[in-house]
Amino acid sequence: MIKTDSETKLAHLFDLKQPIELIYLTSCGISATLEDMSYKKDLPYSIVFIDFAAIENFENNTDFYNKFDNLIKRYLMPYIDQHKIKDLQTDSNLFTFLDKLSEHFNNEDKKIIFILKNLELREIYKKERFLDFILKLESWRSYSSGKINFIAIAPYPLNFSKYALGLSIRTHIMNFYFPEHAEIYTKKMYTSLSLREPDAKEIQYIWRITGGILGLIKELARDSYFLYPNTQVLMYDIPINLAFFEEFNGVTNRIRKIITSFSAEYQESLIKLAQDLPTVSNDHIEALKQMGVIDTNNEIRSILLKEYLKAIWANKTGWKNRVHNNETPSAHSIELGETIINNDTYEVFFPEQINKTYLSKTEYKIVQHFIQNKGVLISRDAVADILWGTEAPQKYSDWAIDKTISRIRKKLGDSKKPNKIIVTLKERGFVSGNI
């Protein structure tokens, strides 16, 4: 029922002949619904779903071009296989490949919709190769009078049409908030995990604290299953405080994912709204309202999201300001030059930005060991002991140790040589540098 309603709303967009920038809140099922629809063969349109997250990491433009071209071809293969197209050379230039494929698109009985996801990662939507691809899709759309079209989905307005000259794109903000689904979805999530079915009062409470964000309801149910498998604990008996976010890991990670899906500017606006500050731009207010994140009174619907922003996320801004003002950092943080590590969540961020990187628990222990032994030679065996504990002799791997140190350096902004935070001493081990 829920998915049917979402599909109905999305189908309305598919009928439009103009390219669309679809804005939605992550963790609300919109992206999953679109991807599910791309596998259905009984729809009046063919959907080609392309997720650019696979090329979030690239070293230079050449690396990006190669990964981009291979990604596009890979996502087109299901369509090619389904229509038994045999005269395409997948090793040819991307745009030669696309021109050849367009002949088959033009003979297609159904409308063809390209769904483009995760354009905001590393600002892919500003890359020349991506813009060339978008303009190719636009030429197909224009030539086919809208029979071929594309929808770019993102968690906030990208306005990338200003980078693709001549492209006119319509922005549509999708509202995820379906209060009429509170009972059916909440019961479905809890009973699917063999949990006690919540009563009407508890359902309304769950809906209120999650703000109707389906991903949060799912994580709340999962966390409840693992934390209280044999008890009858009622959600409204559990206080929402710092201890809650430490205990309900799934909920906390989902909230992080929601927050970090926004741009830094939108994150700042959410922090201000959580603290009831009046200095949020009207554009951000209107977009968040249309998405369903805030209500008509400009209040964040989800109590969990609001309290997390107030109790944890907003503290990062405080740490950032203290660093700028040369004040002492919080006892709950470690300062490594310009890099700050939250001792409670292992999250890593910098004075000039809110960063969504965070250390794993093991990586944090390794960094902590270097801090406690500043200037002292740390042997590879010592790192192995942290990685594998008593099983270190059996699991020891120089490759795994080097990869772990490399990953930590990258997260701490220390990947460029010469390394400043963790320095390698050849054949001896490591030593802490700027710690």
C-alpha positions as CSV (number, residue, x, y, z in Angstrom):
1,M,0.0,0.0,0.0
2,I,2.8,2.4,0.9
3,K,4.8,1.5,-2.1
4,T,1.8,1.8,-4.3
5,D,1.2,5.4,-3.2
6,S,4.9,6.2,-3.8
7,E,4.8,4.6,-7.2
8,T,1.6,6.6,-8.1
9,K,3.3,9.8,-7.2
10,L,6.4,8.9,-9.1
11,A,4.4,7.7,-12.1
12,H,3.0,11.2,-12.4
13,L,6.5,12.5,-12.8
14,F,7.3,9.9,-15.4
15,D,4.5,11.3,-17.6
16,L,6.1,14.7,-17.8
17,K,8.2,15.5,-20.9
18,Q,10.6,17.8,-19.2
19,P,13.8,16.6,-17.3
20,I,13.3,16.6,-13.5
21,E,15.4,17.2,-10.4
22,L,13.6,15.2,-7.7
23,I,14.5,16.2,-4.2
24,Y,13.6,13.8,-1.4
25,L,14.7,12.9,2.2
26,T,17.0,9.9,2.3
27,S,15.8,6.8,4.3
28,C,12.2,7.3,3.2
29,G,12.0,4.6,0.6
30,I,11.9,6.8,-2.5
31,S,15.2,5.6,-3.9
32,A,14.4,2.0,-3.1
33,T,11.0,2.3,-4.8
34,L,12.6,3.7,-7.9
35,E,15.2,1.0,-8.0
36,D,12.5,-1.7,-7.5
37,M,10.5,-0.2,-10.4
38,S,13.5,-0.4,-12.7
39,Y,13.3,-4.3,-12.4
40,K,9.6,-4.5,-13.3
41,K,8.7,-5.4,-16.8
42,D,4.9,-4.8,-16.7
43,L,5.3,-1.0,-16.4
44,P,4.4,1.3,-19.3
45,Y,8.0,2.6,-19.3
46,S,11.5,1.2,-19.1
47,I,13.7,2.5,-16.3
48,V,17.5,2.7,-16.4
49,F,18.7,3.3,-12.8
50,I,22.2,4.7,-12.5
51,D,23.8,5.1,-9.0
52,F,27.0,7.2,-9.1
53,A,28.1,6.2,-5.6
54,A,30.3,3.6,-7.2
55,I,32.7,6.3,-8.5
56,E,32.7,8.5,-5.3
57,N,36.5,7.7,-5.1
58,F,38.7,8.8,-8.0
59,E,42.2,10.2,-8.1
60,N,42.2,12.5,-11.1
61,N,40.1,13.4,-14.2
62,T,41.4,10.5,-16.2
63,D,40.5,8.0,-13.5
64,F,37.1,9.7,-13.2
65,Y,36.5,9.4,-17.0
66,N,37.3,5.7,-17.0
67,K,35.2,4.9,-14.0
68,F,32.3,7.1,-15.3
69,D,32.2,5.5,-18.7
70,N,32.4,1.9,-17.4
71,L,29.6,2.7,-14.9
72,I,27.2,4.0,-17.5
73,K,27.8,1.0,-19.7
74,R,27.4,-1.4,-16.8
75,Y,24.0,0.1,-15.8
76,L,22.8,-0.1,-19.4
77,M,23.7,-3.8,-19.8
78,P,20.4,-5.1,-18.2
79,Y,18.5,-3.1,-20.8
80,I,20.7,-4.4,-23.6
81,D,20.4,-8.0,-22.4
82,Q,16.6,-7.7,-21.9
83,H,16.1,-6.4,-25.5
84,K,18.7,-8.8,-26.9
85,I,20.7,-6.1,-28.6
86,K,23.8,-7.7,-30.1
87,D,25.4,-5.2,-32.4
88,L,27.0,-3.0,-29.6
89,Q,30.7,-2.9,-28.9
90,T,31.0,-2.2,-25.1
91,D,34.7,-1.4,-25.4
92,S,34.0,1.5,-27.7
93,N,34.0,5.2,-26.8
94,L,31.1,6.0,-24.4
95,F,29.4,8.5,-26.7
96,T,29.9,6.3,-29.8
97,F,28.3,3.5,-27.7
98,L,25.4,5.8,-26.7
99,D,24.8,7.0,-30.2
100,K,24.5,3.4,-31.4
101,L,22.2,2.6,-28.5
102,S,19.9,5.5,-29.3
103,E,18.8,3.8,-32.5
104,H,17.3,1.1,-30.3
105,F,15.8,3.6,-27.9
106,N,14.0,5.4,-30.7
107,N,12.4,2.1,-31.8
108,E,11.3,1.3,-28.2
109,D,7.5,1.1,-27.7
110,K,7.8,2.3,-24.1
111,K,8.9,5.6,-22.7
112,I,12.5,5.3,-21.4
113,I,13.4,7.1,-18.1
114,F,16.9,7.4,-16.8
115,I,17.1,7.7,-13.0
116,L,20.4,9.4,-11.8
117,K,21.3,9.0,-8.1
118,N,24.1,10.3,-5.9
119,L,25.2,13.1,-8.2
120,E,26.1,15.2,-5.2
121,L,29.0,12.9,-4.1
122,R,32.3,14.7,-4.8
123,E,30.2,17.2,-6.8
124,I,29.9,14.8,-9.7
125,Y,27.1,16.9,-11.2
126,K,29.7,19.6,-11.9
127,K,32.2,17.3,-13.7
128,E,32.6,17.9,-17.5
129,R,32.1,14.2,-18.3
130,F,28.8,14.1,-16.4
131,L,27.6,17.3,-18.0
132,D,28.4,15.9,-21.5
133,F,26.4,12.8,-20.6
134,I,23.5,14.9,-19.3
135,L,23.4,17.0,-22.5
136,K,23.4,13.8,-24.5
137,L,20.3,12.7,-22.6
138,E,18.8,16.1,-23.2
139,S,19.4,15.8,-27.0
140,W,17.6,12.4,-26.9
141,R,14.8,13.9,-24.9
142,S,14.4,16.8,-27.3
143,Y,14.6,14.6,-30.4
144,S,12.1,12.1,-29.1
145,S,9.7,14.8,-27.8
146,G,10.0,13.5,-24.3
147,K,9.8,9.8,-25.0
148,I,13.3,9.5,-23.6
149,N,13.7,11.5,-20.4
150,F,15.7,11.6,-17.2
151,I,15.2,12.3,-13.5
152,A,18.1,13.3,-11.2
153,I,17.3,12.5,-7.6
154,A,19.1,14.2,-4.7
155,P,18.6,15.0,-1.0
156,Y,18.8,18.8,-1.6
157,P,18.5,21.1,-4.7
158,L,21.7,20.9,-6.8
159,N,20.7,23.4,-9.4
160,F,23.2,21.7,-11.8
161,S,21.4,23.0,-14.9
162,K,23.5,26.2,-14.5
163,Y,26.6,24.1,-15.2
164,A,25.0,22.4,-18.3
165,L,24.3,25.4,-20.6
166,G,21.0,25.1,-22.5
167,L,19.5,22.6,-20.1
168,S,16.1,23.5,-18.5
169,I,15.2,21.2,-15.6
170,R,12.1,21.2,-13.4
171,T,12.7,20.9,-9.7
172,H,10.2,18.7,-7.8
173,I,10.3,18.2,-4.0
174,M,8.8,14.9,-2.9
175,N,7.0,14.9,0.5
176,F,7.6,11.6,2.3
177,Y,5.3,12.3,5.2
178,F,2.3,9.9,5.2
179,P,0.6,10.1,8.6
180,E,-2.2,7.8,7.4
181,H,0.5,5.0,7.1
182,A,1.5,5.2,10.8
183,E,-0.3,2.1,12.0
184,I,0.2,-0.2,9.0
185,Y,3.9,0.5,8.5
186,T,4.8,0.4,12.2
187,K,3.0,-2.8,12.8
188,K,4.6,-4.3,9.7
189,M,8.1,-3.5,10.8
190,Y,7.7,-4.8,14.4
191,T,5.8,-8.0,13.5
192,S,8.3,-8.9,10.7
193,L,11.0,-9.1,13.5
194,S,8.6,-11.2,15.7
195,L,8.4,-8.3,18.1
196,R,5.3,-7.6,20.2
197,E,2.8,-5.7,18.1
198,P,2.7,-2.1,19.5
199,D,-0.6,-0.8,20.6
200,A,-2.3,2.4,19.3
201,K,-0.6,4.7,21.9
202,E,2.8,3.3,21.2
203,I,2.4,3.5,17.5
204,Q,1.5,7.2,17.7
205,Y,4.6,7.7,19.9
206,I,6.9,5.9,17.5
207,W,5.5,7.9,14.6
208,R,6.0,11.1,16.5
209,I,9.7,10.5,17.6
210,T,10.6,9.2,14.1
211,G,8.7,12.0,12.3
212,G,7.3,9.3,10.0
213,I,10.8,8.6,8.5
214,L,10.4,5.0,7.5
215,G,14.2,4.2,7.8
216,L,14.1,5.4,11.4
217,I,11.1,3.2,12.2
218,K,12.9,0.2,10.7
219,E,16.0,0.8,12.8
220,L,14.0,1.5,15.9
221,A,12.3,-1.9,15.5
222,R,15.6,-3.7,14.8
223,D,17.4,-2.1,17.8
224,S,14.4,-3.0,20.0
225,Y,14.7,-6.6,18.8
226,F,18.4,-6.9,19.7
227,L,18.2,-4.9,22.9
228,Y,15.0,-6.2,24.4
229,P,14.3,-9.6,22.7
230,N,12.5,-11.1,25.7
231,T,10.9,-8.2,27.4
232,Q,7.8,-6.0,27.0
233,V,9.5,-2.7,27.1
234,L,7.4,0.2,25.8
235,M,9.1,2.8,23.6
236,Y,7.6,5.7,25.5
237,D,9.2,4.4,28.8
238,I,12.7,4.9,27.3
239,P,14.0,8.4,27.7
240,I,15.6,10.1,24.6
241,N,19.0,11.3,25.8
242,L,22.6,10.8,25.1
243,A,22.4,7.3,26.6
244,F,19.6,6.4,24.1
245,F,21.8,7.3,21.1
246,E,24.7,5.3,22.5
247,E,22.5,2.2,23.0
248,F,20.3,2.4,19.9
249,N,23.2,2.1,17.4
250,G,21.0,1.5,14.3
251,V,18.9,4.5,15.0
252,T,22.0,6.7,15.5
253,N,23.7,5.5,12.4
254,R,20.5,6.1,10.4
255,I,20.3,9.7,11.7
256,R,23.9,10.3,10.8
257,K,23.2,9.1,7.3
258,I,20.2,11.4,7.0
259,I,22.1,14.4,8.2
260,T,25.2,13.8,6.2
261,S,23.2,13.4,3.0
262,F,22.5,17.1,3.1
263,S,24.9,19.8,2.0
264,A,26.9,21.6,4.7
265,E,24.6,24.6,4.3
266,Y,21.5,22.5,4.9
267,Q,23.2,20.8,7.9
268,E,23.8,24.2,9.5
269,S,20.1,25.0,8.9
270,L,19.0,21.8,10.6
271,I,21.2,22.6,13.6
272,K,19.7,26.0,13.8
273,L,16.1,24.7,13.6
274,A,16.9,22.1,16.3
275,Q,18.0,25.0,18.6
276,D,15.1,27.2,17.6
277,L,17.3,29.8,16.1
278,P,15.5,32.2,13.7
279,T,18.3,32.7,11.1
280,V,17.5,30.0,8.6
281,S,17.0,31.1,5.0
282,N,13.5,31.1,3.6
283,D,14.7,28.8,0.7
284,H,15.9,26.2,3.1
285,I,12.7,26.5,5.2
286,E,10.5,26.0,2.1
287,A,12.5,23.1,0.8
288,L,12.5,21.2,4.2
289,K,8.8,21.9,4.6
290,Q,8.0,20.6,1.2
291,M,10.1,17.4,1.9
292,G,8.1,16.9,5.2
293,V,11.2,17.3,7.4
294,I,9.6,20.2,9.3
295,D,6.0,21.0,9.9
296,T,4.0,24.2,9.3
297,N,5.4,25.7,12.5
298,N,9.0,25.2,11.2
299,E,9.6,22.5,13.8
300,I,11.6,19.4,13.0
301,R,9.0,16.6,12.9
302,S,11.3,13.8,14.2
303,I,12.1,14.2,17.9
304,L,15.0,11.7,17.5
305,L,16.5,13.8,14.7
306,K,16.0,17.1,16.6
307,E,17.4,15.7,19.9
308,Y,20.4,14.2,18.1
309,L,21.1,17.5,16.4
310,K,20.9,19.3,19.8
311,A,22.8,16.8,21.9
312,I,25.5,15.6,19.6
313,W,25.7,17.2,16.2
314,A,25.5,20.8,17.3
315,N,28.4,20.2,19.6
316,K,30.6,19.8,16.5
317,T,29.8,23.5,15.7
318,G,30.9,24.3,19.3
319,W,34.2,22.4,18.9
320,K,34.7,24.2,15.6
321,N,34.2,27.6,17.1
322,R,36.5,26.7,20.1
323,V,39.3,25.7,17.7
324,H,38.9,29.0,15.8
325,N,39.0,30.9,19.1
326,N,42.0,28.9,20.4
327,E,40.0,27.7,23.3
328,T,40.4,24.3,25.0
329,P,38.6,21.5,23.1
330,S,35.9,19.5,24.8
331,A,37.0,16.6,27.1
332,H,35.0,14.4,24.8
333,S,37.2,15.2,21.8
334,I,40.8,14.8,20.6
335,E,42.5,17.5,18.6
336,L,45.1,16.4,16.0
337,G,46.3,19.6,14.4
338,E,43.2,20.8,12.5
339,T,41.5,17.4,12.8
340,I,39.0,16.8,15.6
341,I,37.9,13.3,16.8
342,N,34.8,12.9,18.9
343,N,35.7,10.4,21.7
344,D,32.1,9.3,22.0
345,T,31.2,8.6,18.4
346,Y,34.6,8.4,16.8
347,E,33.5,10.9,14.2
348,V,36.1,13.0,12.4
349,F,35.7,16.6,11.3
350,F,37.7,19.7,10.5
351,P,37.3,23.3,11.6
352,E,36.1,24.5,8.2
353,Q,33.5,21.9,7.5
354,I,31.2,19.3,8.9
355,N,32.6,16.0,7.8
356,K,30.7,12.7,7.6
357,T,33.8,10.5,8.1
358,Y,34.2,8.6,11.3
359,L,36.7,6.0,12.6
360,S,35.7,2.4,13.3
361,K,36.1,1.4,16.9
362,T,39.4,-0.5,16.1
363,E,40.8,2.4,14.1
364,Y,40.0,4.7,17.1
365,K,41.9,2.4,19.4
366,I,44.9,2.5,17.1
367,V,44.8,6.3,17.0
368,Q,44.4,6.4,20.8
369,H,47.5,4.1,21.2
370,F,49.5,6.5,19.0
371,I,48.4,9.5,21.1
372,Q,49.2,7.8,24.4
373,N,52.7,6.9,23.0
374,K,53.5,10.2,21.3
375,G,57.0,10.1,19.8
376,V,57.5,6.4,20.8
377,L,58.2,3.8,18.1
378,I,55.0,1.7,17.6
379,S,55.9,-1.8,16.3
380,R,53.8,-3.5,13.7
381,D,53.2,-6.2,16.3
382,A,51.6,-3.6,18.6
383,V,49.2,-2.6,15.8
384,A,48.5,-6.3,15.1
385,D,47.6,-6.8,18.7
386,I,45.0,-4.1,18.5
387,L,43.6,-5.4,15.2
388,W,43.3,-9.1,16.1
389,G,43.9,-9.4,19.8
390,T,44.9,-12.9,21.0
391,E,44.5,-14.2,17.4
392,A,47.3,-11.8,16.1
393,P,49.9,-14.6,15.6
394,Q,47.5,-16.6,13.4
395,K,45.9,-13.6,11.5
396,Y,49.0,-11.4,11.2
397,S,49.2,-9.7,7.8
398,D,51.6,-6.8,6.8
399,W,49.2,-6.0,4.0
400,A,46.2,-5.6,6.4
401,I,48.3,-3.5,8.8
402,D,49.4,-1.2,5.9
403,K,45.8,-0.9,4.6
404,T,44.5,0.0,8.1
405,I,47.1,2.7,8.6
406,S,46.5,4.0,5.1
407,R,42.7,4.1,5.8
408,I,43.3,6.0,9.1
409,R,45.6,8.5,7.5
410,K,42.9,9.2,4.8
411,K,40.2,9.7,7.4
412,L,42.5,12.1,9.4
413,G,43.4,14.1,6.3
414,D,47.0,12.8,6.4
415,S,47.1,10.8,3.2
416,K,49.5,13.1,1.3
417,K,53.2,12.4,1.7
418,P,55.2,13.2,3.7
419,N,52.7,12.0,6.4
420,K,52.5,14.2,9.4
421,I,50.3,12.4,11.9
422,I,51.4,8.8,11.5
423,V,54.9,8.4,10.1
424,T,56.2,5.1,8.8
425,L,59.7,4.0,9.8
426,K,60.8,1.5,7.2
427,E,61.1,-2.1,8.5
428,R,60.6,-0.8,12.1
429,G,57.1,0.3,12.5
430,F,55.4,3.7,13.0
431,V,55.8,6.8,15.1
432,S,53.3,9.5,15.9
433,G,54.1,12.9,14.3
434,N,51.8,15.9,14.7
435,I,49.7,14.5,17.5
